[in-house]
Amino acid sequence: MSESPSSDAAAVRCEMCKNPVLEGPEGGYVCGLCFHVVEPPGYAQRRAEGVRKAAEARKARTLARRRQGS
């Protein structure tokens, strides 16, 4: 028996071109037709934290390489 998508699921459409889109597990989507992006709630804060952690790690690696070279 194959399962089909439930008919009670709300249809999500791109805000820009109204093309049907699939939302990600946390919300948000990228439209395959016009490439409009809607980020999930709270993503900006998670991205900023990730960027900060990556910058700290990069700085630590740079300092470690400079210490080895001295």
Secondary structure, DSSP 8 states (H G I E B T S, - for coil): ------TTS---B-TTT--B----TTS-EE-TTT--EE--TTHHHHHHHHHHHHHHHHHHHHHHHHHHH-
